[in-house]
Amino acid sequence: MTACVLIHPHEICGEWLEILKKSKINTLGIHPVGGRAAPKHLEALLQIVKTTEFRRFIDDVHALGIDVEYQIHAMSCLLPRELFDAHPEYFRINEKGERTPEFNLCPSNDEALGIVEKNAQRLAEQLYGSSEKYYFWTDDVRGSYCHCEKCKKLTPSDQAMLIYNAILRGIKKFRPNAEHCFLAYQDATDPPKNVKADEGIFLEFAPIDRDSFAPLSDEKNAAATEPIPALIDFFGKKNSRVLEYWIDNSRYCEWKMPYKKLPFMPDVISKDAELYKRFGFEGLSSFACYLGKDYMALFGTPPIKEFAEIIN
């Protein structure tokens, strides 16, 4: 069972290393901030990964026997927005019928997917100490898929699948045994209907619309769990991963300062973990953002050890 927490790169600190030493976490995810500001945070990450301090931290994490992954909303890097003036056809048509460089791309354009493929290889090459599992996600914005004549025939999940297949092809040129997630999230929570997953694609399920204060078994969360059986049927159980919000303090702070104390809910986590295991997921992850050194100065050590004991 994979037990993973995702933290912001700018929140990395010695205290986190001590937390990992004492917990049953076996995978650490590095996750730059998402949303509409994702491009600038990815650029910041690519500078951070070059530093001696960051690389020493990753080496220390590896020395604990813990894998490192990078989970990133990466489309602005994979298809640079500045290409729009010369090649607007690479980019999506929005619901108003307008060609726009904002968010994602037109996945029916083979040249655009070819650029995504090349840049996925380049991005993977820059991520120090990464495992062979990759998570270069589409943009963190609802309603950001293409509405051109070809793409109208594709569901958001079909479009996402074309993108993730292209990303994986690129990464495999750098690491032949690499695998890449299909992020079931926001508009793309159902399995694809018209596009197959390439070998090496695995499921990552992130129920952003759930009520985090109630267990998934509660009727409040019926819609959140509804897609799971079909997703498992399509992708299989191998390497399947849950990406949850159980200890994501950025969510509870509504993604803005000031810090609030993390509402730790062991009963909810325990019930959810058991449910996910019954579905057959092989890994359980949670964002653990807004829990860096500044948070610890206010509220003490976050309950990562206790969280890992519950989900293992």
C-alpha positions as CSV (number, residue, x, y, z in Angstrom):
1,M,0.0,0.0,0.0
2,T,1.4,3.4,-1.0
3,A,1.0,6.0,1.7
4,C,1.7,9.4,0.4
5,V,1.5,13.1,1.4
6,L,1.9,16.0,-1.0
7,I,3.6,19.2,0.2
8,H,4.4,22.5,-1.4
9,P,8.1,22.9,-2.4
10,H,8.4,26.2,-0.6
11,E,7.2,24.5,2.6
12,I,10.0,22.0,2.7
13,C,12.0,22.2,5.9
14,G,14.1,20.2,8.3
15,E,11.0,19.7,10.4
16,W,9.3,17.8,7.6
17,L,12.3,15.4,7.4
18,E,11.9,14.7,11.1
19,I,8.2,14.1,10.6
20,L,8.8,11.6,7.8
21,K,11.4,9.8,9.9
22,K,8.7,9.1,12.5
23,S,5.8,8.2,10.2
24,K,4.8,5.3,8.0
25,I,4.7,7.5,5.0
26,N,6.5,5.7,2.1
27,T,6.1,8.3,-0.6
28,L,6.5,12.1,-0.6
29,G,4.8,14.2,-3.3
30,I,6.2,17.6,-4.3
31,H,3.2,19.7,-5.4
32,P,3.6,23.3,-6.5
33,V,0.5,25.5,-6.0
34,G,-2.2,24.9,-8.6
35,G,-5.2,26.9,-9.7
36,R,-4.8,29.8,-12.2
37,A,-1.4,30.7,-10.7
38,A,0.0,27.2,-11.4
39,P,2.4,28.4,-14.2
40,K,4.4,30.8,-12.0
41,H,4.6,28.2,-9.2
42,L,5.9,25.6,-11.7
43,E,8.5,28.0,-12.8
44,A,9.5,28.6,-9.2
45,L,9.8,24.8,-8.7
46,L,12.1,24.4,-11.6
47,Q,14.4,26.9,-10.0
48,I,14.1,25.3,-6.6
49,V,15.1,21.8,-7.9
50,K,18.4,23.2,-9.0
51,T,19.4,24.2,-5.5
52,T,21.8,22.3,-3.3
53,E,19.5,22.6,-0.3
54,F,16.6,21.1,-2.2
55,R,18.6,18.2,-3.6
56,R,20.1,17.5,-0.1
57,F,16.5,17.2,1.3
58,I,15.5,14.8,-1.5
59,D,18.6,12.7,-0.9
60,D,17.8,12.6,2.8
61,V,14.2,11.5,2.0
62,H,15.5,8.7,-0.2
63,A,17.9,7.7,2.5
64,L,14.8,7.0,4.7
65,G,13.5,4.6,2.0
66,I,10.8,7.0,0.9
67,D,10.0,7.5,-2.8
68,V,9.7,11.0,-4.3
69,E,7.0,12.1,-6.8
70,Y,6.2,15.4,-8.5
71,Q,2.5,16.1,-8.9
72,I,2.0,19.2,-11.1
73,H,-0.5,21.1,-13.1
74,A,1.9,21.4,-16.0
75,M,0.1,22.4,-19.2
76,S,1.6,25.9,-19.5
77,C,5.0,24.2,-19.5
78,L,4.1,21.4,-21.9
79,L,2.5,23.7,-24.4
80,P,3.9,27.3,-23.8
81,R,1.2,29.9,-24.1
82,E,3.4,32.2,-26.2
83,L,3.0,29.8,-29.2
84,F,-0.6,31.1,-29.6
85,D,0.2,34.0,-31.9
86,A,2.0,31.8,-34.4
87,H,-0.1,28.7,-34.0
88,P,-3.6,29.5,-32.6
89,E,-4.7,26.1,-33.9
90,Y,-2.8,24.4,-31.1
91,F,-5.1,25.8,-28.6
92,R,-8.7,25.2,-27.6
93,I,-11.9,26.7,-28.7
94,N,-13.9,27.7,-25.6
95,E,-17.7,27.5,-25.1
96,K,-18.2,30.8,-26.8
97,G,-16.5,29.6,-30.0
98,E,-13.4,31.6,-29.4
99,R,-9.9,30.3,-29.9
100,T,-8.0,31.0,-26.7
101,P,-4.5,30.3,-25.2
102,E,-6.1,30.1,-21.7
103,F,-5.8,26.6,-20.3
104,N,-5.1,23.2,-21.8
105,L,-5.0,22.9,-25.7
106,C,-6.8,21.3,-28.6
107,P,-6.0,17.6,-28.2
108,S,-7.3,16.9,-31.7
109,N,-4.2,18.8,-33.1
110,D,-1.4,16.3,-33.6
111,E,1.3,19.0,-33.8
112,A,0.2,20.3,-30.4
113,L,0.3,16.8,-28.9
114,G,3.8,16.4,-30.4
115,I,5.0,19.5,-28.6
116,V,3.5,18.3,-25.4
117,E,5.3,15.0,-25.8
118,K,8.7,16.7,-26.3
119,N,8.3,19.0,-23.4
120,A,7.1,16.2,-21.1
121,Q,10.4,14.6,-21.7
122,R,12.3,17.8,-20.9
123,L,10.2,18.5,-17.8
124,A,10.8,15.0,-16.5
125,E,14.6,15.4,-17.0
126,Q,14.6,18.4,-14.7
127,L,12.8,16.8,-11.7
128,Y,15.5,15.7,-9.3
129,G,15.1,12.3,-7.6
130,S,11.7,11.5,-9.1
131,S,10.4,7.9,-9.0
132,E,9.2,6.4,-12.2
133,K,5.6,7.5,-11.6
134,Y,4.7,10.9,-13.0
135,Y,1.8,13.3,-12.6
136,F,1.8,16.1,-15.1
137,W,-1.8,17.2,-14.8
138,T,-4.0,19.2,-17.1
139,D,-5.0,22.7,-16.0
140,D,-6.7,23.2,-12.6
141,V,-9.7,25.1,-14.1
142,R,-13.2,23.8,-14.8
143,G,-14.6,24.1,-18.3
144,S,-11.2,24.3,-19.9
145,Y,-11.5,21.6,-22.5
146,C,-11.8,22.2,-26.3
147,H,-15.0,22.7,-28.2
148,C,-13.7,22.6,-31.8
149,E,-15.6,20.5,-34.3
150,K,-13.3,17.4,-33.7
151,C,-13.2,17.8,-30.0
152,K,-17.0,18.2,-29.7
153,K,-17.1,14.4,-30.3
154,L,-14.8,13.8,-27.3
155,T,-15.7,14.0,-23.6
156,P,-13.5,15.9,-21.2
157,S,-12.1,12.5,-20.1
158,D,-11.4,11.6,-23.7
159,Q,-9.5,14.8,-24.2
160,A,-7.5,14.3,-21.0
161,M,-6.7,10.8,-22.0
162,L,-5.2,12.0,-25.3
163,I,-3.1,14.5,-23.4
164,Y,-1.9,12.0,-20.8
165,N,-1.0,9.4,-23.4
166,A,1.1,12.0,-25.2
167,I,2.8,13.0,-21.9
168,L,3.7,9.4,-21.2
169,R,5.1,8.9,-24.7
170,G,7.5,11.8,-24.0
171,I,8.5,10.7,-20.6
172,K,9.3,7.2,-21.8
173,K,11.9,8.6,-24.1
174,F,13.8,9.6,-20.9
175,R,12.7,6.7,-18.7
176,P,11.4,3.7,-20.6
177,N,9.7,2.2,-17.6
178,A,7.9,5.4,-16.6
179,E,4.2,5.4,-15.8
180,H,1.8,8.3,-15.8
181,C,-1.5,9.0,-14.1
182,F,-4.9,9.7,-15.5
183,L,-6.2,12.3,-13.0
184,A,-10.0,11.8,-12.5
185,Y,-10.8,15.3,-11.3
186,Q,-13.2,18.1,-11.9
187,D,-14.7,17.8,-15.5
188,A,-12.9,14.5,-16.1
189,T,-14.2,12.2,-13.4
190,D,-15.7,9.6,-15.7
191,P,-13.7,7.1,-17.7
192,P,-12.9,7.9,-21.3
193,K,-15.5,6.7,-23.9
194,N,-13.6,7.0,-27.2
195,V,-9.9,6.9,-26.3
196,K,-7.9,4.0,-24.9
197,A,-5.3,4.3,-22.2
198,D,-1.7,3.5,-23.4
199,E,0.3,0.9,-21.5
200,G,1.6,2.6,-18.3
201,I,-1.4,4.8,-17.6
202,F,-2.8,4.3,-14.1
203,L,-5.8,5.9,-12.2
204,E,-5.5,8.7,-9.8
205,F,-8.8,9.7,-8.3
206,A,-9.2,13.1,-6.7
207,P,-12.8,13.9,-5.4
208,I,-12.4,17.7,-5.1
209,D,-16.2,18.1,-4.7
210,R,-16.6,15.9,-1.7
211,D,-17.7,17.1,1.7
212,S,-14.5,16.6,3.7
213,F,-16.3,16.9,7.1
214,A,-18.4,13.7,6.4
215,P,-17.2,10.2,5.4
216,L,-17.6,9.1,1.8
217,S,-20.3,6.6,3.0
218,D,-22.5,9.5,4.0
219,E,-25.3,10.4,1.5
220,K,-23.7,13.9,1.2
221,N,-20.9,12.2,-0.7
222,A,-22.8,9.9,-2.9
223,A,-22.0,11.8,-6.1
224,A,-18.3,11.9,-5.2
225,T,-18.0,8.1,-5.1
226,E,-20.4,7.3,-8.0
227,P,-17.6,7.2,-10.8
228,I,-15.3,4.9,-8.9
229,P,-16.6,1.5,-10.1
230,A,-16.5,2.5,-13.8
231,L,-13.0,4.1,-13.4
232,I,-11.6,0.9,-11.7
233,D,-13.2,-1.2,-14.5
234,F,-11.6,1.0,-17.2
235,F,-8.1,1.5,-15.7
236,G,-7.8,-1.6,-13.5
237,K,-6.6,-1.7,-9.9
238,K,-2.9,-1.8,-10.7
239,N,-1.1,1.2,-9.2
240,S,-4.5,2.9,-8.7
241,R,-4.2,5.9,-6.4
242,V,-6.5,8.1,-4.3
243,L,-5.6,11.7,-4.0
244,E,-7.6,13.0,-1.0
245,Y,-7.9,16.2,1.0
246,W,-7.9,14.6,4.5
247,I,-5.0,16.7,5.8
248,D,-4.9,19.4,3.2
249,N,-4.9,22.6,5.3
250,S,-4.8,24.8,2.2
251,R,-8.4,23.5,1.5
252,Y,-9.6,24.2,5.0
253,C,-8.0,27.7,4.8
254,E,-9.8,28.2,1.5
255,W,-6.4,28.5,-0.2
256,K,-5.5,31.8,1.5
257,M,-3.8,33.2,4.6
258,P,-4.0,33.3,7.5
259,Y,-3.3,29.8,8.6
260,K,-6.0,27.9,10.5
261,K,-5.4,24.9,12.7
262,L,-5.8,21.7,10.7
263,P,-9.2,20.0,11.5
264,F,-7.9,16.4,11.9
265,M,-10.8,13.9,11.6
266,P,-9.5,10.4,12.3
267,D,-13.0,8.8,12.1
268,V,-13.6,10.2,8.6
269,I,-10.2,9.2,7.4
270,S,-10.5,5.7,8.8
271,K,-13.9,5.1,7.2
272,D,-12.8,6.5,3.9
273,A,-9.6,4.5,3.8
274,E,-11.5,1.3,4.4
275,L,-14.0,2.2,1.6
276,Y,-11.2,2.9,-0.8
277,K,-9.4,-0.3,0.0
278,R,-12.7,-2.2,-0.7
279,F,-12.8,-0.6,-4.1
280,G,-9.3,-2.0,-4.7
281,F,-7.2,1.1,-4.7
282,E,-3.5,0.3,-4.1
283,G,-2.4,3.7,-2.8
284,L,-3.8,6.4,-0.6
285,S,-2.5,9.9,-0.7
286,S,-3.5,13.3,0.7
287,F,-2.4,16.8,0.1
288,A,-0.6,18.1,3.2
289,C,-0.3,21.7,2.2
290,Y,-0.1,24.8,4.5
291,L,1.7,22.6,7.0
292,G,5.2,24.0,6.7
293,K,7.5,25.6,9.2
294,D,5.3,28.7,9.6
295,Y,2.3,26.5,10.4
296,M,4.3,24.5,12.9
297,A,5.4,27.7,14.7
298,L,1.7,28.5,15.3
299,F,0.2,25.1,15.9
300,G,2.9,22.6,16.5
301,T,3.7,19.4,14.6
302,P,0.9,18.3,12.3
303,P,-0.6,14.8,12.8
304,I,1.2,13.1,9.9
305,K,2.3,10.2,12.0
306,E,-1.2,9.6,13.2
307,F,-2.6,10.0,9.6
308,A,-0.2,7.4,8.2
309,E,-1.1,4.9,10.9
310,I,-4.8,5.2,10.0
311,I,-4.4,4.7,6.3
312,N,-1.8,1.9,6.4
